Amino acid sequence: MPANVSVVVTGTDRASSVLGGIKTAIGGIGLAAGAALGSAIIAPTEFANTVDDLNDRLGIGAEQTSAWVAALELGEVGIESGSKALTGLTKTIAGGGQALDEMGVAFLDLSDKPRAFNDIMLDLAERFSEMPDGLEKSGLAMKVFGKSGQDMIPFLNRGKEGITDLLGEADKLGLTLSGPTLAANDALTFGMKRLDLAGKGLMTTIGAAIIPILADLIAPLSNAVAMVTNFVKPFAPLVAGVLGAVAALGALIGGGAVLMAV
């Protein structure tokens, strides 16, 4: 190999090695931190995010929302379907509650003020638990809870007492969250995003310092490759001829082996 080609290739290898070492070191720090904090942060953060999103739609407070999310999980209702159904109930209430009237459940108290969400849900569960399963029940569930209402029927069939037990179990398991906890989770989520961006910023800064060095190597490397190409070009027919001869010899040897076998 020509001397200048060797110098360029060696320089490129060293630069790549430096970049690889930096990436590995930073990656190692990230893996160590992730191993220590991942299991302690990710799961509760995901749960808190689910609660926070649903609470924004229900507006019933962190503790009640988290209890319902946990109760839905304990009651084997998918969180996605359950959240949509509870959101559908709030829309039914906001729309005048006609579907609730059909169920015989009041959404206003004696002072014409909206009743507590928990009270309405538990009354609905009791009504549904008393009804036989079928098209009428499914239709009413969809009127009250929206398209996901049908998915709620097994949960509602537990009745007031059964769902009250699930809400109590959620509290016993430590799954009810307070408003300050959700606020802290929001701060943590923002902080994690900021940390991720800071890591990208670090890599960008390092890259910005190394890029000019690599850019200076590109032109000599291109020239070296062209030089090697020009050096090899005159020998291309010779190489092709040698390869052809080897192929022909291989075919001849293979044919001879077949004849000997016969």
ABEGO torsion letter per residue (X at the ends): XBAAAAAAAAAAAAAAAAAAAAAAAAAAAAAAAAAAAAAAAAAAAAAAAAAAAAAAAAGAEAAAAAAAAAAAAAAGBBAAAAAAAAAAAAAAAAAGGAAAAAAGBBABBAAGBBBBAAAAAAAAAAAAAABBBEAAAAAAAAAAAEAAAAAAAAAAAAEAAAAAAAAAAAAAAGABBBAAAAAAAAAAAAAAAAAAAAAAAAAAAAAAAAAAAAAAAAAAAAAAAAAAAAAAAAAAAAAAAAAAAAAAAAAAAAAAAAAAAX
